[in-house]
Amino acid sequence: MTLRPLPKTVAPVPDELLSGWLIRLATINYCEVAELLAHIGICVRYPATFDFDVDMASLEKIAIPARLA
């Protein structure tokens, strides 16, 4: 499945946690973080876990629709 870019995106700021950036990205796209992650095919119950452990496949799934790849 090819994901289309999100309608709006925001750049991560230096030293920002991944969960914080995901919250900003979801907010600017008028959805919850869980909805955003489900849309791009990531099933995670607590997005803050990304601040401690995230695999490259998940990062790629996030980067493409966020226009960071």
VOGU-3710 file (C-alpha; in Angstrom, 3 decimals, decimal comma):
1> mtlrplpktv> 0,000/0,000/0,000  1,345/3,425/-0,936  0,587/6,154/1,562  -0,206/9,632/0,354  1,382/12,589/2,138  -0,601/14,112/4,970  -2,434/17,350/4,106  -0,338/19,329/6,582  3,032/18,653/8,155  5,335/20,169/10,732
11> apvpdellsg> 9,076/19,753/11,062  10,454/18,230/14,233  12,400/20,665/16,378  15,865/19,838/17,778  15,749/17,558/20,846  11,971/17,073/20,520  10,654/13,689/21,597  9,040/11,615/18,862  5,792/11,460/20,829  5,696/15,262/21,106
21> wlirlatiny> 6,215/15,680/17,388  3,504/13,084/16,667  1,093/15,031/18,873  1,843/18,235/16,936  1,523/16,393/13,615  -1,837/14,912/14,617  -3,103/18,238/15,942  -2,297/20,130/12,749  -4,136/17,409/10,790  -7,194/17,597/13,091
31> cevaellahi> -6,960/14,082/14,521  -5,751/12,151/17,541  -2,306/10,516/17,595  -3,891/7,047/17,648  -5,914/7,904/14,525  -2,821/9,246/12,770  -0,802/6,127/13,554  -3,658/3,818/12,539  -3,943/5,693/9,229  -0,291/5,032/8,433
41> gicvrypatf> -0,489/1,410/9,578  1,114/1,489/13,006  -0,767/-0,156/15,828  0,591/1,103/19,139  -1,358/1,608/22,331  0,906/4,233/23,904  2,732/6,499/21,439  5,114/7,624/24,218  6,779/4,203/23,931  8,349/5,516/20,716
51> dfdvdmasle> 10,465/7,800/22,899  12,268/4,736/24,251  12,150/2,138/21,490  11,236/2,485/17,821  12,152/0,289/14,875  13,276/1,557/11,471  10,184/0,178/9,723  7,927/2,317/11,918  10,089/5,386/11,349  9,839/4,890/7,588
61> kiaiparla> 6,050/4,491/7,815  5,885/7,802/9,692  8,388/9,687/7,524  6,732/9,093/4,161  3,278/10,599/4,862  4,896/13,314/7,020  7,030/14,282/3,999  10,325/13,757/5,811  11,648/11,031/3,537
//
